[in-house]
Amino acid sequence: MRIGSISQGKTKCDSCGLAVPYAERYLIVKEKDDIENEEGELRRYCVKCARDRGYVRTRVEKGETIVTFFPEAAKLIETKTEGEGEGAQAEKEKVPGERAEKEEAGDEQKDKG
């Protein structure tokens, strides 16, 4: 189980022992014998130590590097955005036509009134 959290300034990394600064991200994970396991103990890792242990994934989105502790979610987001490309474009193309029809209908009603 992985939980991404934001430090209140009192959290210490269980790997390096350093305090995680206020408002910085850290990972809470259940581990047993240094392996992620639901029956293990809760461990807290700063981003650097989480990256060293292989819990951090990065991807580039709109020219910005995104860091995530949840690789499954990152895969879903990538799949979703790739699949939306054509559908979103088709939807965008529909909207102006619908707007034009509504505007024409509105103009006709103004002419009648």
N, C-alpha and C positions, 0 to 999 in steps of 0.2 A: 504494500500500500504506500502510495506517495502522496504527500500533502505539500503543496507550495505555500509558503507563508511569508509574512513581512515582519521583520524584527521590531520590537518595541525598545531595543537597546539593551535588553537584559539577557539575550540569548547567546550562548557560547557554542561554537562548533565542536562536536564530539571528536573530530579528527585532528584539527590543528590546535584546538583549545583557545583560539582567538574569539573575542566578542564580535558578534555580528552587529555592525553599526545600525542605529535607528533608521527605520524606513528602508533598509536593504532587504533583499530577498534571501530566503534560505529554504532548505528542503528538510522535511521530516519524513523519514522512511523507516519501515519495520525491517530489521535485519537479524539474521541468525547466522553466526559464524561468517560474518562479512558478506553474506548473500541475502538479497531481498527475499523476505519470507513473511507471510501473514502471521506466523506464530512467534516471530522474533521480538526483540526489544526496539523501542522507539529510539532513533538516532537523529541528531540534527546536524546538518552540514551546510557550511557557507557555499556560495556558488562555486568558488575555486575547488574546494574539496569534493563537491558533488560532481564537478566536471572530471576531476582526477579519477573518481570511482566509476565514471561512465553513465551517470544519471542525467547528464545535461545533453540536450540536442539543440542544434542551431539550424536556422534556415534563413534565407534572404528573401524579404518581402518588400517590394517597392523600394529597393535599394537600401533597406535597413536590415541589420542583422537582428533576428528575433531569437531569444534564448528561452527554452522551455524545459521543464522537468518531466513533462508528460509526452513521451514519443508517440503514444497511440493517438493522442489528441492532435499532435502535429500532423500525423499522417491523414487523419480525417479532414483536417482543415485544408491540406494540400489537395486532397481528392475532391473535396467540395468546391473549392475555388476553380479547379481545372474543369470540372463538370459544369459549372455555372457559366462559363465563358460564352458558349453559343446560345444557351437559353436566356441568359441575361441580356445579350445583345438583341435577340429576337424580341424580348419583352420591351426593351428600350425603343425598338423600332415601332412597336404597336402603340405605345403611349402617345407620340405626337399625332398619329392618325386619329386616335380616339379624341384627343384634345381638339383637333381641327373639326371633327364632326360635332362635338359639343358646342364649339364656338359658333359654327354655322347654324345649329339649332337655336342657339341663344340669339343670334342676329335676326333670324326669321321671326322669333317671338317679339323682339323689339319692334320690327317693322309692322307687325299686326297690332301691337298695343299702342 
